[in-house]
Amino acid sequence: MSLKKVLLMGKSGAGKTSMRSIIFANYLARDTMRLCPTIDVEHSHVRFLGNLVLNLWDCGGQEDFVENYFQSQRDHIFRNVQVLIYVFDIESHELQKDMHYFTSCLEALQHNSANARIFVMVHKMDVLPEERREPVFRKREADL
């Protein structure tokens, strides 16, 4: 059995726990409305594709928790990470703060898990009018 540490990070309300629930727990999108914000870090082991077991760390995105991840828990959170999935909320009006948190994650990974793979997800595209999705996505892609 192969155990892989996966960090799921992003600002509060970005949809990390909803995405985790849909992908790994077979929730329907409408069922995620009842989910509560993640407090600190929720750990779970998820069997995926046969023998692969993900040690999934769903990290709460509230500002106090995020600051704590980078200060007192930096080595603990970012050590031995194989994958970071960083979730951006397309509706966020705080792109500079979003980018600061993302950059801080990249720096912490470089120091603690230099070989980690990094995936970025832009979430909630469905709330945009269809004609705005492509240009908004391309702008966000260029920002990253």
mmCIF file of the C-alpha atoms, coordinates in Angstrom:
data_MODEL
# 
_entry.id   MODEL 
# 
loop_
_atom_site.group_PDB 
_atom_site.id 
_atom_site.type_symbol 
_atom_site.label_atom_id 
_atom_site.label_alt_id 
_atom_site.label_comp_id 
_atom_site.label_asym_id 
_atom_site.label_entity_id 
_atom_site.label_seq_id 
_atom_site.pdbx_PDB_ins_code 
_atom_site.Cartn_x 
_atom_site.Cartn_y 
_atom_site.Cartn_z 
_atom_site.occupancy 
_atom_site.B_iso_or_equiv 
_atom_site.pdbx_formal_charge 
_atom_site.auth_seq_id 
_atom_site.auth_comp_id 
_atom_site.auth_asym_id 
_atom_site.auth_atom_id 
_atom_site.pdbx_PDB_model_num 
ATOM 1   C CA . MET A 1 1   ? 0.000   0.000  0.000   1.00 0.00 ? 1   MET A CA 1 
ATOM 2   C CA . SER A 1 2   ? 1.359   3.402  -0.992  1.00 0.00 ? 2   SER A CA 1 
ATOM 3   C CA . LEU A 1 3   ? 0.422   6.358  1.268   1.00 0.00 ? 3   LEU A CA 1 
ATOM 4   C CA . LYS A 1 4   ? 0.639   9.827  -0.297  1.00 0.00 ? 4   LYS A CA 1 
ATOM 5   C CA . LYS A 1 5   ? 0.303   13.080 1.666   1.00 0.00 ? 5   LYS A CA 1 
ATOM 6   C CA . VAL A 1 6   ? -1.981  15.510 -0.165  1.00 0.00 ? 6   VAL A CA 1 
ATOM 7   C CA . LEU A 1 7   ? -2.562  19.078 1.041   1.00 0.00 ? 7   LEU A CA 1 
ATOM 8   C CA . LEU A 1 8   ? -5.819  20.755 0.057   1.00 0.00 ? 8   LEU A CA 1 
ATOM 9   C CA . MET A 1 9   ? -5.384  24.484 0.623   1.00 0.00 ? 9   MET A CA 1 
ATOM 10  C CA . GLY A 1 10  ? -6.947  27.817 -0.285  1.00 0.00 ? 10  GLY A CA 1 
ATOM 11  C CA . LYS A 1 11  ? -8.765  30.677 1.379   1.00 0.00 ? 11  LYS A CA 1 
ATOM 12  C CA . SER A 1 12  ? -11.882 30.227 3.457   1.00 0.00 ? 12  SER A CA 1 
ATOM 13  C CA . GLY A 1 13  ? -14.961 29.627 1.332   1.00 0.00 ? 13  GLY A CA 1 
ATOM 14  C CA . ALA A 1 14  ? -13.012 28.651 -1.797  1.00 0.00 ? 14  ALA A CA 1 
ATOM 15  C CA . GLY A 1 15  ? -14.777 25.272 -1.891  1.00 0.00 ? 15  GLY A CA 1 
ATOM 16  C CA . LYS A 1 16  ? -11.993 22.910 -0.772  1.00 0.00 ? 16  LYS A CA 1 
ATOM 17  C CA . THR A 1 17  ? -14.169 20.729 1.450   1.00 0.00 ? 17  THR A CA 1 
ATOM 18  C CA . SER A 1 18  ? -16.985 20.692 -1.108  1.00 0.00 ? 18  SER A CA 1 
ATOM 19  C CA . MET A 1 19  ? -14.606 19.507 -3.807  1.00 0.00 ? 19  MET A CA 1 
ATOM 20  C CA . ARG A 1 20  ? -13.121 16.884 -1.467  1.00 0.00 ? 20  ARG A CA 1 
ATOM 21  C CA . SER A 1 21  ? -16.606 15.622 -0.644  1.00 0.00 ? 21  SER A CA 1 
ATOM 22  C CA . ILE A 1 22  ? -17.682 15.396 -4.288  1.00 0.00 ? 22  ILE A CA 1 
ATOM 23  C CA . ILE A 1 23  ? -14.474 13.731 -5.509  1.00 0.00 ? 23  ILE A CA 1 
ATOM 24  C CA . PHE A 1 24  ? -13.714 11.364 -2.636  1.00 0.00 ? 24  PHE A CA 1 
ATOM 25  C CA . ALA A 1 25  ? -17.028 10.825 -0.814  1.00 0.00 ? 25  ALA A CA 1 
ATOM 26  C CA . ASN A 1 26  ? -19.457 10.784 -3.765  1.00 0.00 ? 26  ASN A CA 1 
ATOM 27  C CA . TYR A 1 27  ? -21.462 13.781 -2.565  1.00 0.00 ? 27  TYR A CA 1 
ATOM 28  C CA . LEU A 1 28  ? -23.763 15.474 -5.029  1.00 0.00 ? 28  LEU A CA 1 
ATOM 29  C CA . ALA A 1 29  ? -23.017 19.161 -5.541  1.00 0.00 ? 29  ALA A CA 1 
ATOM 30  C CA . ARG A 1 30  ? -26.310 20.139 -3.898  1.00 0.00 ? 30  ARG A CA 1 
ATOM 31  C CA . ASP A 1 31  ? -25.358 18.146 -0.772  1.00 0.00 ? 31  ASP A CA 1 
ATOM 32  C CA . THR A 1 32  ? -22.286 20.280 -0.140  1.00 0.00 ? 32  THR A CA 1 
ATOM 33  C CA . MET A 1 33  ? -24.419 23.252 0.919   1.00 0.00 ? 33  MET A CA 1 
ATOM 34  C CA . ARG A 1 34  ? -24.757 21.733 4.385   1.00 0.00 ? 34  ARG A CA 1 
ATOM 35  C CA . LEU A 1 35  ? -21.002 21.392 4.963   1.00 0.00 ? 35  LEU A CA 1 
ATOM 36  C CA . CYS A 1 36  ? -19.456 23.537 7.688   1.00 0.00 ? 36  CYS A CA 1 
ATOM 37  C CA . PRO A 1 37  ? -16.163 25.408 7.396   1.00 0.00 ? 37  PRO A CA 1 
ATOM 38  C CA . THR A 1 38  ? -13.108 23.298 8.181   1.00 0.00 ? 38  THR A CA 1 
ATOM 39  C CA . ILE A 1 39  ? -11.582 24.062 11.563  1.00 0.00 ? 39  ILE A CA 1 
ATOM 40  C CA . ASP A 1 40  ? -7.765  23.866 11.475  1.00 0.00 ? 40  ASP A CA 1 
ATOM 41  C CA . VAL A 1 41  ? -6.880  20.650 9.555   1.00 0.00 ? 41  VAL A CA 1 
ATOM 42  C CA . GLU A 1 42  ? -9.105  17.652 8.857   1.00 0.00 ? 42  GLU A CA 1 
ATOM 43  C CA . HIS A 1 43  ? -7.155  14.460 8.180   1.00 0.00 ? 43  HIS A CA 1 
ATOM 44  C CA . SER A 1 44  ? -8.587  11.532 6.266   1.00 0.00 ? 44  SER A CA 1 
ATOM 45  C CA . HIS A 1 45  ? -7.276  8.461  4.482   1.00 0.00 ? 45  HIS A CA 1 
ATOM 46  C CA . VAL A 1 46  ? -8.904  7.834  1.135   1.00 0.00 ? 46  VAL A CA 1 
ATOM 47  C CA . ARG A 1 47  ? -8.319  4.741  -1.013  1.00 0.00 ? 47  ARG A CA 1 
ATOM 48  C CA . PHE A 1 48  ? -7.964  5.826  -4.605  1.00 0.00 ? 48  PHE A CA 1 
ATOM 49  C CA . LEU A 1 49  ? -7.304  3.811  -7.760  1.00 0.00 ? 49  LEU A CA 1 
ATOM 50  C CA . GLY A 1 50  ? -6.722  0.460  -6.056  1.00 0.00 ? 50  GLY A CA 1 
ATOM 51  C CA . ASN A 1 51  ? -3.616  0.418  -3.842  1.00 0.00 ? 51  ASN A CA 1 
ATOM 52  C CA . LEU A 1 52  ? -3.087  4.174  -3.625  1.00 0.00 ? 52  LEU A CA 1 
ATOM 53  C CA . VAL A 1 53  ? -4.090  5.621  -0.263  1.00 0.00 ? 53  VAL A CA 1 
ATOM 54  C CA . LEU A 1 54  ? -4.207  9.389  0.056   1.00 0.00 ? 54  LEU A CA 1 
ATOM 55  C CA . ASN A 1 55  ? -3.386  10.949 3.411   1.00 0.00 ? 55  ASN A CA 1 
ATOM 56  C CA . LEU A 1 56  ? -5.598  13.955 2.715   1.00 0.00 ? 56  LEU A CA 1 
ATOM 57  C CA . TRP A 1 57  ? -5.056  17.117 4.769   1.00 0.00 ? 57  TRP A CA 1 
ATOM 58  C CA . ASP A 1 58  ? -7.995  19.499 4.229   1.00 0.00 ? 58  ASP A CA 1 
ATOM 59  C CA . CYS A 1 59  ? -6.641  22.746 5.658   1.00 0.00 ? 59  CYS A CA 1 
ATOM 60  C CA . GLY A 1 60  ? -9.141  25.325 6.886   1.00 0.00 ? 60  GLY A CA 1 
ATOM 61  C CA . GLY A 1 61  ? -8.717  28.628 5.090   1.00 0.00 ? 61  GLY A CA 1 
ATOM 62  C CA . GLN A 1 62  ? -9.713  31.093 7.804   1.00 0.00 ? 62  GLN A CA 1 
ATOM 63  C CA . GLU A 1 63  ? -7.021  33.742 8.206   1.00 0.00 ? 63  GLU A CA 1 
ATOM 64  C CA . ASP A 1 64  ? -5.993  32.725 11.747  1.00 0.00 ? 64  ASP A CA 1 
ATOM 65  C CA . PHE A 1 65  ? -5.440  29.113 10.670  1.00 0.00 ? 65  PHE A CA 1 
ATOM 66  C CA . VAL A 1 66  ? -3.533  30.065 7.538   1.00 0.00 ? 66  VAL A CA 1 
ATOM 67  C CA . GLU A 1 67  ? -1.154  32.325 9.454   1.00 0.00 ? 67  GLU A CA 1 
ATOM 68  C CA . ASN A 1 68  ? -0.597  29.500 11.944  1.00 0.00 ? 68  ASN A CA 1 
ATOM 69  C CA . TYR A 1 69  ? 0.253   27.059 9.118   1.00 0.00 ? 69  TYR A CA 1 
ATOM 70  C CA . PHE A 1 70  ? 3.078   29.330 7.976   1.00 0.00 ? 70  PHE A CA 1 
ATOM 71  C CA . GLN A 1 71  ? 4.348   30.270 11.419  1.00 0.00 ? 71  GLN A CA 1 
ATOM 72  C CA . SER A 1 72  ? 4.162   27.618 14.132  1.00 0.00 ? 72  SER A CA 1 
ATOM 73  C CA . GLN A 1 73  ? 3.060   24.592 12.051  1.00 0.00 ? 73  GLN A CA 1 
ATOM 74  C CA . ARG A 1 74  ? 5.087   25.200 8.871   1.00 0.00 ? 74  ARG A CA 1 
ATOM 75  C CA . ASP A 1 75  ? 7.375   22.153 9.133   1.00 0.00 ? 75  ASP A CA 1 
ATOM 76  C CA . HIS A 1 76  ? 4.570   19.860 10.322  1.00 0.00 ? 76  HIS A CA 1 
ATOM 77  C CA . ILE A 1 77  ? 2.078   20.858 7.608   1.00 0.00 ? 77  ILE A CA 1 
ATOM 78  C CA . PHE A 1 78  ? 4.469   21.064 4.664   1.00 0.00 ? 78  PHE A CA 1 
ATOM 79  C CA . ARG A 1 79  ? 6.827   18.128 5.435   1.00 0.00 ? 79  ARG A CA 1 
ATOM 80  C CA . ASN A 1 80  ? 6.639   14.982 3.253   1.00 0.00 ? 80  ASN A CA 1 
ATOM 81  C CA . VAL A 1 81  ? 3.984   16.381 0.916   1.00 0.00 ? 81  VAL A CA 1 
ATOM 82  C CA . GLN A 1 82  ? 3.615   14.637 -2.425  1.00 0.00 ? 82  GLN A CA 1 
ATOM 83  C CA . VAL A 1 83  ? 0.801   16.832 -3.798  1.00 0.00 ? 83  VAL A CA 1 
ATOM 84  C CA . LEU A 1 84  ? -0.559  20.310 -3.105  1.00 0.00 ? 84  LEU A CA 1 
ATOM 85  C CA . ILE A 1 85  ? -3.981  21.116 -4.518  1.00 0.00 ? 85  ILE A CA 1 
ATOM 86  C CA . TYR A 1 86  ? -4.523  24.851 -4.150  1.00 0.00 ? 86  TYR A CA 1 
ATOM 87  C CA . VAL A 1 87  ? -8.071  26.098 -4.720  1.00 0.00 ? 87  VAL A CA 1 
ATOM 88  C CA . PHE A 1 88  ? -8.825  29.629 -5.870  1.00 0.00 ? 88  PHE A CA 1 
ATOM 89  C CA . ASP A 1 89  ? -12.368 31.003 -5.671  1.00 0.00 ? 89  ASP A CA 1 
ATOM 90  C CA . ILE A 1 90  ? -13.111 32.768 -8.969  1.00 0.00 ? 90  ILE A CA 1 
ATOM 91  C CA . GLU A 1 91  ? -15.449 35.115 -7.076  1.00 0.00 ? 91  GLU A CA 1 
ATOM 92  C CA . SER A 1 92  ? -12.750 36.333 -4.667  1.00 0.00 ? 92  SER A CA 1 
ATOM 93  C CA . HIS A 1 93  ? -12.173 40.076 -4.611  1.00 0.00 ? 93  HIS A CA 1 
ATOM 94  C CA . GLU A 1 94  ? -8.887  39.708 -2.720  1.00 0.00 ? 94  GLU A CA 1 
ATOM 95  C CA . LEU A 1 95  ? -6.578  38.441 -5.448  1.00 0.00 ? 95  LEU A CA 1 
ATOM 96  C CA . GLN A 1 96  ? -3.471  39.953 -3.838  1.00 0.00 ? 96  GLN A CA 1 
ATOM 97  C CA . LYS A 1 97  ? -4.163  38.166 -0.559  1.00 0.00 ? 97  LYS A CA 1 
ATOM 98  C CA . ASP A 1 98  ? -4.989  34.961 -2.458  1.00 0.00 ? 98  ASP A CA 1 
ATOM 99  C CA . MET A 1 99  ? -1.683  35.184 -4.326  1.00 0.00 ? 99  MET A CA 1 
ATOM 100 C CA . HIS A 1 100 ? 0.218   35.924 -1.093  1.00 0.00 ? 100 HIS A CA 1 
ATOM 101 C CA . TYR A 1 101 ? -1.159  32.743 0.526   1.00 0.00 ? 101 TYR A CA 1 
ATOM 102 C CA . PHE A 1 102 ? -0.420  30.717 -2.602  1.00 0.00 ? 102 PHE A CA 1 
ATOM 103 C CA . THR A 1 103 ? 3.142   32.055 -2.810  1.00 0.00 ? 103 THR A CA 1 
ATOM 104 C CA . SER A 1 104 ? 3.640   31.285 0.893   1.00 0.00 ? 104 SER A CA 1 
ATOM 105 C CA . CYS A 1 105 ? 2.535   27.690 0.223   1.00 0.00 ? 105 CYS A CA 1 
ATOM 106 C CA . LEU A 1 106 ? 5.007   27.392 -2.641  1.00 0.00 ? 106 LEU A CA 1 
ATOM 107 C CA . GLU A 1 107 ? 7.845   28.723 -0.473  1.00 0.00 ? 107 GLU A CA 1 
ATOM 108 C CA . ALA A 1 108 ? 6.993   26.350 2.385   1.00 0.00 ? 108 ALA A CA 1 
ATOM 109 C CA . LEU A 1 109 ? 6.875   23.425 -0.036  1.00 0.00 ? 109 LEU A CA 1 
ATOM 110 C CA . GLN A 1 110 ? 10.199  24.393 -1.592  1.00 0.00 ? 110 GLN A CA 1 
ATOM 111 C CA . HIS A 1 111 ? 11.782  24.283 1.856   1.00 0.00 ? 111 HIS A CA 1 
ATOM 112 C CA . ASN A 1 112 ? 10.054  21.126 3.181   1.00 0.00 ? 112 ASN A CA 1 
ATOM 113 C CA . SER A 1 113 ? 8.920   19.053 0.166   1.00 0.00 ? 113 SER A CA 1 
ATOM 114 C CA . ALA A 1 114 ? 10.800  20.302 -2.867  1.00 0.00 ? 114 ALA A CA 1 
ATOM 115 C CA . ASN A 1 115 ? 9.567   17.469 -5.103  1.00 0.00 ? 115 ASN A CA 1 
ATOM 116 C CA . ALA A 1 116 ? 5.860   17.956 -4.386  1.00 0.00 ? 116 ALA A CA 1 
ATOM 117 C CA . ARG A 1 117 ? 3.564   18.222 -7.393  1.00 0.00 ? 117 ARG A CA 1 
ATOM 118 C CA . ILE A 1 118 ? 1.378   21.324 -7.458  1.00 0.00 ? 118 ILE A CA 1 
ATOM 119 C CA . PHE A 1 119 ? -2.113  21.588 -8.923  1.00 0.00 ? 119 PHE A CA 1 
ATOM 120 C CA . VAL A 1 120 ? -4.194  24.752 -9.019  1.00 0.00 ? 120 VAL A CA 1 
ATOM 121 C CA . MET A 1 121 ? -7.960  24.621 -9.285  1.00 0.00 ? 121 MET A CA 1 
ATOM 122 C CA . VAL A 1 122 ? -10.104 27.637 -10.112 1.00 0.00 ? 122 VAL A CA 1 
ATOM 123 C CA . HIS A 1 123 ? -13.415 26.894 -8.463  1.00 0.00 ? 123 HIS A CA 1 
ATOM 124 C CA . LYS A 1 124 ? -16.980 28.214 -8.867  1.00 0.00 ? 124 LYS A CA 1 
ATOM 125 C CA . MET A 1 125 ? -16.667 29.003 -12.564 1.00 0.00 ? 125 MET A CA 1 
ATOM 126 C CA . ASP A 1 126 ? -20.284 27.886 -12.913 1.00 0.00 ? 126 ASP A CA 1 
ATOM 127 C CA . VAL A 1 127 ? -21.497 31.026 -11.120 1.00 0.00 ? 127 VAL A CA 1 
ATOM 128 C CA . LEU A 1 128 ? -20.178 33.228 -13.922 1.00 0.00 ? 128 LEU A CA 1 
ATOM 129 C CA . PRO A 1 129 ? -22.280 33.885 -16.999 1.00 0.00 ? 129 PRO A CA 1 
ATOM 130 C CA . GLU A 1 130 ? -21.145 31.457 -19.684 1.00 0.00 ? 130 GLU A CA 1 
ATOM 131 C CA . GLU A 1 131 ? -19.789 34.173 -21.984 1.00 0.00 ? 131 GLU A CA 1 
ATOM 132 C CA . ARG A 1 132 ? -17.488 35.477 -19.187 1.00 0.00 ? 132 ARG A CA 1 
ATOM 133 C CA . ARG A 1 133 ? -15.992 32.127 -18.144 1.00 0.00 ? 133 ARG A CA 1 
ATOM 134 C CA . GLU A 1 134 ? -13.245 31.824 -20.752 1.00 0.00 ? 134 GLU A CA 1 
ATOM 135 C CA . PRO A 1 135 ? -11.910 35.412 -20.494 1.00 0.00 ? 135 PRO A CA 1 
ATOM 136 C CA . VAL A 1 136 ? -12.044 35.381 -16.687 1.00 0.00 ? 136 VAL A CA 1 
ATOM 137 C CA . PHE A 1 137 ? -10.258 32.032 -16.579 1.00 0.00 ? 137 PHE A CA 1 
ATOM 138 C CA . ARG A 1 138 ? -7.560  33.214 -19.027 1.00 0.00 ? 138 ARG A CA 1 
ATOM 139 C CA . LYS A 1 139 ? -6.962  36.327 -16.912 1.00 0.00 ? 139 LYS A CA 1 
ATOM 140 C CA . ARG A 1 140 ? -6.603  34.254 -13.742 1.00 0.00 ? 140 ARG A CA 1 
ATOM 141 C CA . GLU A 1 141 ? -4.308  31.839 -15.573 1.00 0.00 ? 141 GLU A CA 1 
ATOM 142 C CA . ALA A 1 142 ? -2.091  34.751 -16.628 1.00 0.00 ? 142 ALA A CA 1 
ATOM 143 C CA . ASP A 1 143 ? -2.057  36.096 -13.049 1.00 0.00 ? 143 ASP A CA 1 
ATOM 144 C CA . LEU A 1 144 ? -0.769  32.751 -11.820 1.00 0.00 ? 144 LEU A CA 1 
# 
